[in-house]
């Protein structure tokens, strides 16, 4: 299941219901054999890496190693989402044929093998079970340590460039007739199912000409510093509960120690109060 920040921070998606036969507006029209089109950050399981991934350790956890496997997984997920959506809306699936259209992209992680000291080619960046960005490393490449820790700090003369990674898919639903209102609900149910069960990240939803675009500015919230090179944290930091940042903590003047940060234990004592 997505962490709350990942759900809110989705950057772009379009879900559009198209039909071969429609009438009326405002949710009263009748649709026959509708289709659903989507744009999204793809689930890791809907992608596959380069053929040398097993040797270079340049695959993501849970990522299929072949295009065929990724295709089967995506088709199965999309079909399951549509059928689950129809069942939730109490619409019979008898005689219904679901035909997904999707081409899995080739996306590798950067190379984590010690036998491959640098990665100079573009690679993917995973967040919340989806590949959300493509990263182009500097000319010198990404080091094995950077790849293993997934830390890519840009410095003067060594810049990592990130771009959004957005894919699209569609699904044709034959053997069914429904109202525009039901189709709108089905689109939402399909999107919800895929987000919760595959990691797919959708942002903008458009059904029957109505577009919903969330407006959200992600806040800067850091955890307290757990590195042994940083013995204390004196600035305000976040506190996570159940996958959400629920509080901001202001440490005492002496700061939070590295041990407190590592254990996420912040007991207040006389003269040393943590304020939440």
C-alpha positions as CSV (number, residue, x, y, z in Angstrom):
1,X,0.0,0.0,0.0
2,X,1.2,3.5,-0.8
3,X,2.6,5.7,1.9
4,X,0.4,8.8,2.2
5,X,3.1,11.1,0.7
6,X,3.4,9.0,-2.4
7,X,-0.3,9.0,-3.0
8,X,-0.5,12.8,-2.7
9,X,2.6,13.6,-4.6
10,X,1.7,11.9,-7.9
11,X,2.8,14.1,-10.7
12,X,0.8,13.4,-13.9
13,X,-1.9,11.0,-15.1
14,X,-4.8,11.0,-17.5
15,X,-7.7,8.5,-17.3
16,X,-10.1,9.1,-20.2
17,X,-13.2,7.1,-20.9
18,X,-13.9,6.7,-24.6
19,X,-16.8,4.9,-26.2
20,X,-18.0,3.5,-29.5
21,X,-21.6,4.6,-28.8
22,X,-22.6,7.4,-26.4
23,X,-25.5,9.7,-25.9
24,X,-26.5,12.5,-23.6
25,X,-24.4,14.4,-21.1
26,X,-24.1,14.9,-17.4
27,X,-23.8,11.2,-16.6
28,X,-27.1,10.1,-18.3
29,X,-25.7,8.9,-21.6
30,X,-25.3,5.2,-22.4
31,X,-21.9,3.8,-23.3
32,X,-21.3,0.5,-25.2
33,X,-17.9,-1.3,-25.1
34,X,-16.0,1.6,-23.4
35,X,-12.2,1.9,-23.2
36,X,-10.1,3.4,-20.5
37,X,-6.8,5.2,-21.3
38,X,-4.2,6.0,-18.6
39,X,-1.0,7.9,-18.2
40,X,1.1,7.0,-15.1
41,X,4.4,6.3,-13.5
42,X,4.6,2.6,-14.2
43,X,4.8,-0.1,-11.4
44,X,8.3,-1.6,-11.2
45,X,6.6,-5.0,-12.1
46,X,5.5,-3.5,-15.4
47,X,9.1,-2.9,-16.5
48,X,12.1,-5.0,-17.4
49,X,15.9,-4.4,-17.3
50,X,18.7,-4.8,-19.8
51,X,19.9,-8.4,-20.5
52,X,23.0,-8.0,-18.4
53,X,21.0,-7.0,-15.3
54,X,21.6,-10.3,-13.5
55,X,25.4,-9.9,-13.9
56,X,25.5,-6.2,-13.2
57,X,22.9,-6.3,-10.5
58,X,21.1,-3.6,-12.3
59,X,17.5,-4.7,-11.7
60,X,15.1,-3.4,-9.2
61,X,13.7,-5.7,-6.4
62,X,10.7,-7.5,-7.7
63,X,11.3,-6.4,-11.3
64,X,10.7,-9.1,-14.0
65,X,13.9,-9.9,-15.9
66,X,12.1,-10.3,-19.3
67,X,9.7,-8.3,-21.4
68,X,7.4,-11.2,-21.7
69,X,7.0,-11.6,-17.9
70,X,6.5,-7.8,-17.5
71,X,3.8,-7.9,-20.2
72,X,2.0,-10.8,-18.6
73,X,2.1,-9.1,-15.2
74,X,0.8,-5.8,-16.6
75,X,-2.0,-7.5,-18.6
76,X,-3.1,-9.5,-15.6
77,X,-3.1,-6.5,-13.3
78,X,-5.1,-4.4,-15.7
79,X,-7.7,-7.1,-16.3
80,X,-8.0,-7.9,-12.6
81,X,-8.5,-4.1,-11.9
82,X,-11.3,-3.9,-14.5
83,X,-13.1,-7.0,-13.3
84,X,-12.8,-6.0,-9.7
85,X,-14.2,-2.6,-10.5
86,X,-17.2,-4.1,-12.3
87,X,-17.9,-6.4,-9.4
88,X,-17.7,-3.5,-6.9
89,X,-20.3,-1.7,-9.0
90,X,-22.4,-4.8,-9.1
91,X,-22.2,-5.0,-12.9
92,X,-22.2,-8.5,-14.3
93,X,-18.9,-9.7,-15.9
94,X,-20.6,-12.5,-17.8
95,X,-19.6,-12.3,-21.5
96,X,-17.3,-9.4,-20.8
97,X,-13.9,-9.4,-22.6
98,X,-11.1,-7.2,-21.3
99,X,-8.2,-6.4,-23.7
100,X,-5.3,-4.4,-22.3
101,X,-2.9,-2.5,-24.5
102,X,0.5,-1.8,-22.9
103,X,4.1,-2.1,-23.9
104,X,6.5,-2.6,-21.0
105,X,9.5,-0.2,-21.1
106,X,13.1,-1.3,-20.7
107,X,14.3,0.4,-17.5
108,X,17.4,-0.7,-15.5
109,X,18.6,0.3,-12.1
110,X,22.1,1.6,-11.9
111,X,24.8,-1.1,-11.6
112,X,25.4,-2.3,-8.1
113,X,28.0,-5.0,-8.9
114,X,31.5,-4.4,-7.6
115,X,32.7,-5.7,-11.0
116,X,31.0,-2.6,-12.6
117,X,32.7,0.4,-10.9
118,X,30.5,3.0,-12.7
119,X,27.2,3.4,-14.5
120,X,27.4,5.9,-17.4
121,X,24.1,5.1,-19.1
122,X,20.6,6.5,-18.1
123,X,18.8,4.5,-15.4
124,X,15.6,4.5,-13.5
125,X,14.7,5.8,-10.0
126,X,12.1,3.9,-7.9
127,X,9.7,5.5,-5.4
128,X,6.8,3.7,-3.7
129,X,6.9,0.7,-6.0
130,X,6.9,2.7,-9.2
131,X,9.6,4.0,-11.6
132,X,9.0,7.7,-11.4
133,X,12.1,9.2,-13.0
134,X,15.0,8.6,-15.3
135,X,18.4,9.7,-14.2
136,X,21.3,10.7,-16.5
137,X,24.6,10.5,-14.6
138,X,27.5,12.9,-15.1
139,X,30.2,12.0,-17.6
140,X,32.2,10.2,-14.9
141,X,29.2,8.0,-14.2
142,X,27.5,6.9,-11.0
143,X,29.8,4.9,-8.7
144,X,29.0,1.5,-7.4
145,X,28.6,2.9,-3.9
146,X,26.1,5.6,-5.1
147,X,24.2,2.9,-6.9
148,X,24.1,0.6,-3.9
149,X,22.9,3.3,-1.6
150,X,20.7,5.0,-4.2
151,X,22.3,8.4,-3.3
152,X,23.0,10.7,-6.2
153,X,24.1,14.1,-4.9
154,X,25.0,16.6,-7.6
155,X,28.2,18.6,-7.0
156,X,30.1,21.2,-9.1
157,X,31.1,19.6,-12.3
158,X,29.2,16.3,-11.4
159,X,25.5,16.7,-12.0
160,X,22.8,14.0,-12.0
161,X,19.9,15.0,-14.2
162,X,16.4,13.7,-13.4
163,X,13.3,13.7,-15.7
164,X,9.8,12.4,-15.1
165,X,9.1,8.9,-16.4
166,X,5.5,8.6,-17.7
167,X,4.0,5.7,-19.6
168,X,0.5,5.1,-21.0
169,X,-1.9,2.1,-21.4
170,X,-5.4,1.5,-22.5
171,X,-7.9,-1.3,-22.0
172,X,-10.9,-2.1,-24.2
173,X,-14.0,-3.6,-22.4
174,X,-16.2,-5.5,-24.8
175,X,-19.6,-7.0,-24.2
176,X,-20.9,-4.4,-21.8
177,X,-23.2,-1.4,-21.7
178,X,-23.3,1.1,-18.9
179,X,-24.2,4.7,-18.1
180,X,-21.7,7.5,-18.2
181,X,-22.0,7.8,-14.4
182,X,-21.1,4.1,-14.0
183,X,-18.2,4.5,-16.4
184,X,-16.9,7.4,-14.4
185,X,-17.1,5.3,-11.2
186,X,-15.4,2.3,-13.0
187,X,-12.5,4.5,-14.1
188,X,-12.0,5.6,-10.5
189,X,-12.2,2.0,-9.2
190,X,-9.7,0.8,-11.8
191,X,-7.3,3.6,-10.9
192,X,-7.7,2.9,-7.2
193,X,-7.2,-0.9,-7.6
194,X,-4.0,-0.4,-9.6
195,X,-2.6,2.2,-7.2
196,X,-3.2,0.0,-4.1
197,X,-2.2,-3.3,-5.6
198,X,0.6,-2.6,-8.1
199,X,2.3,0.6,-7.1
200,X,1.1,2.4,-10.2
201,X,1.1,6.2,-9.6
202,X,-1.7,8.3,-11.2
203,X,-2.1,12.0,-10.8
204,X,-4.6,13.6,-13.1
205,X,-7.9,11.8,-13.8
206,X,-10.2,12.8,-16.6
207,X,-13.5,11.0,-17.1
208,X,-16.0,12.1,-19.7
209,X,-14.4,15.5,-20.2
210,X,-14.1,16.4,-16.5
211,X,-10.5,16.7,-15.4
212,X,-9.4,16.6,-11.8
213,X,-5.9,17.9,-11.2
214,X,-4.7,17.8,-7.5
215,X,-2.9,21.0,-6.4
216,X,-0.3,20.1,-3.8
217,X,3.2,21.4,-2.9
218,X,5.3,18.8,-1.1
219,X,6.8,20.1,2.1
220,X,10.4,19.8,3.0
221,X,10.5,17.4,6.0
222,X,13.7,15.6,7.1
223,X,14.2,12.9,9.6
224,X,16.7,13.6,12.4
225,X,20.3,12.7,11.4
226,X,21.2,9.1,11.9
227,X,24.8,9.3,10.6
228,X,27.6,8.8,13.1
229,X,29.3,11.7,11.3
230,X,26.5,13.9,12.6
231,X,26.5,13.5,16.4
232,X,23.5,15.7,17.0
233,X,20.4,17.2,15.3
234,X,19.6,20.7,16.4
235,X,17.0,21.6,13.7
236,X,13.4,20.7,13.6
237,X,12.6,17.3,12.1
238,X,9.6,15.1,11.2
239,X,8.1,12.2,13.0
240,X,6.5,9.3,11.1
241,X,3.6,7.2,12.2
242,X,1.8,4.6,10.0
243,X,3.4,5.8,6.8
244,X,2.6,9.5,7.4
245,X,4.5,12.4,8.8
246,X,2.2,13.3,11.7
247,X,4.3,15.7,13.8
248,X,7.3,18.1,13.7
249,X,9.7,17.8,16.6
250,X,11.8,20.6,17.9
251,X,14.8,19.2,19.9
252,X,16.3,20.8,23.0
253,X,19.2,23.2,22.7
254,X,21.7,20.3,23.0
255,X,20.0,18.6,20.1
256,X,18.9,15.0,19.5
257,X,21.8,12.5,19.6
258,X,22.6,10.1,16.9
259,X,21.4,7.2,19.1
260,X,18.1,8.9,19.7
261,X,17.7,9.5,16.0
262,X,18.6,5.9,15.1
263,X,16.1,4.5,17.6
264,X,13.5,7.2,17.1
265,X,13.2,7.6,20.9
266,X,13.0,11.2,22.1
267,X,12.3,11.1,25.9
268,X,12.0,14.6,27.5
269,X,13.9,15.1,30.8
270,X,14.4,18.1,33.1
271,X,16.2,20.7,31.1
272,X,16.0,18.6,27.9
273,X,12.6,18.8,26.3
274,X,11.5,17.6,22.9
275,X,8.5,19.6,21.7
276,X,6.1,18.0,19.2
